[in-house]
């Protein structure tokens, strides 16, 4: 059960990719082989694409597989490296708080707007923004707590906080 829960976001991400690939395949098949268009499928594909991108960013944060530019980090004395890592982590957290805050505003402001064919609230698409931001904040906080508890050793073993 723990394994299933630890891969929860990866499973949701994989489901989004399956829906995305299946929807695009169906669109191409219908449009070029049968010469029929299914406009609602375009909305399904676009929502799946949005969730794939934003959940992919959250999974990247969970695994610490984001782009890391450590040019400056390698040039500061070893005693300041952990401090610099914490400053970068604080900046990342500040940015993610902004993403969540503004994302909640998008969700709230777009609830009355609906999609053209499926007639779903646009806020369903926008909810991926604060949702992925919260997931990223959770994993950033978890990694930072482990980094602080270990005295900076976690940065070497698992990547930066």
C-alpha positions in Angstrom: 0.0 0.0 0.0 2.9 2.4 0.8 4.3 1.8 -2.7 1.0 2.7 -4.3 0.7 5.9 -2.2 4.3 6.9 -2.9 3.6 6.7 -6.7 0.2 8.4 -6.5 1.1 11.5 -8.5 3.1 9.4 -11.1 0.0 7.2 -11.6 -2.2 10.3 -12.1 0.4 11.7 -14.5 0.5 8.4 -16.4 -3.3 8.5 -16.7 -3.1 12.0 -18.1 -0.5 10.9 -20.7 -2.7 8.0 -21.7 -5.7 10.2 -22.1 -3.6 12.8 -24.1 -2.1 10.2 -26.4 -5.5 8.4 -26.9 -7.3 11.7 -27.6 -4.7 12.9 -30.1 -4.7 9.5 -31.9 -8.5 9.6 -32.0 -8.5 13.1 -33.4 -6.1 12.2 -36.1 -8.0 9.0 -36.9 -11.3 10.8 -37.1 -10.1 13.8 -39.0 -8.0 12.1 -41.7 -9.3 8.6 -42.0 -13.0 9.1 -41.5 -13.2 12.9 -42.3 -15.2 13.7 -39.2 -14.3 16.1 -36.5 -15.0 15.7 -32.8 -14.5 19.1 -31.2 -15.1 18.0 -27.6 -12.1 15.8 -27.9 -9.9 18.9 -28.4 -11.0 20.2 -25.0 -10.3 16.8 -23.4 -6.8 16.8 -25.0 -6.1 20.4 -23.9 -7.1 19.7 -20.3 -5.1 16.5 -20.3 -2.1 18.5 -21.7 -2.4 21.1 -19.0 -2.5 18.5 -16.2 0.3 16.6 -17.8 2.6 19.6 -17.8 1.8 20.8 -14.3 1.7 17.4 -12.6 5.0 16.6 -14.5 6.5 19.7 -12.8 5.3 18.5 -9.4 6.7 15.0 -10.0 10.0 16.6 -11.1 10.0 18.5 -7.8 9.3 15.3 -5.9 12.2 13.6 -7.5 14.4 16.7 -7.6 14.9 16.3 -11.3 14.5 19.9 -12.2 17.1 21.9 -14.0 19.8 22.8 -11.5 22.3 25.5 -12.2 25.1 25.1 -9.6 27.7 27.5 -11.2 27.6 29.8 -8.2 27.2 27.0 -5.7 30.5 25.5 -6.8 32.3 28.8 -6.4 31.4 29.6 -2.8 33.4 28.1 0.1 32.0 24.8 1.4 30.8 26.5 4.6 28.5 28.8 2.6 27.1 26.2 0.2 24.4 24.9 2.6 23.4 28.5 3.4 23.2 29.3 -0.3 21.1 26.1 -0.9 18.7 27.3 1.8 18.5 30.8 0.2 17.7 29.2 -3.2 15.1 27.0 -1.5 13.5 30.0 0.2 13.3 31.8 -3.2 11.7 28.8 -4.8 9.2 28.5 -1.9 8.4 32.2 -2.3 7.8 31.7 -6.0 5.6 28.7 -5.4 3.5 30.6 -2.8 3.0 33.2 -5.5 2.0 30.6 -8.0 -0.5 29.1 -5.6 -1.9 32.4 -4.6 -2.4 33.7 -8.1 -3.7 30.2 -9.2 -6.4 30.4 -6.6 -7.4 33.7 -8.0 -7.6 32.3 -11.5 -9.8 29.4 -10.3 -12.1 31.7 -8.4 -12.4 34.2 -11.3 -13.0 31.6 -14.0 -15.7 29.5 -12.3 -18.5 31.1 -14.1 -16.9 30.7 -17.5 -17.5 27.4 -19.3 -15.8 25.5 -22.1 -17.5 25.6 -25.5 -18.3 21.9 -26.1 -18.2 20.1 -22.8 -19.7 23.0 -20.9 -17.3 22.5 -17.9 -16.2 25.4 -15.7 -12.9 26.8 -16.9 -11.8 26.6 -13.3 -11.3 22.9 -13.7 -8.3 23.7 -16.0 -7.0 26.5 -13.8 -7.2 24.3 -10.7 -4.1 22.5 -11.9 -2.0 25.7 -11.2 -2.5 26.0 -7.4 -2.8 22.2 -7.1 0.6 21.5 -8.6 2.1 24.5 -6.7 0.9 23.0 -3.4 2.3 19.6 -4.4 5.7 21.2 -5.2 5.6 23.1 -1.9 5.0 19.9 0.0 7.9 18.1 -1.6 10.2 21.2 -1.3 9.3 21.4 2.4 9.8 17.7 3.0 13.2 17.8 1.2 14.3 20.9 3.1 13.3 19.4 6.5 15.4 16.3 5.7 18.3 18.5 4.6 18.2 20.6 7.8 17.8 17.5 10.0 20.8 15.8 8.4 23.0 18.9 8.7 23.4 19.3 4.9 24.2 15.7 4.1 20.9 15.1 2.2 22.0 17.6 -0.4 24.8 15.3 -1.4 22.9 12.1 -1.3 19.6 13.1 -2.8 20.1 16.3 -4.6 19.6 19.9 -3.4 16.8 20.7 -1.0 
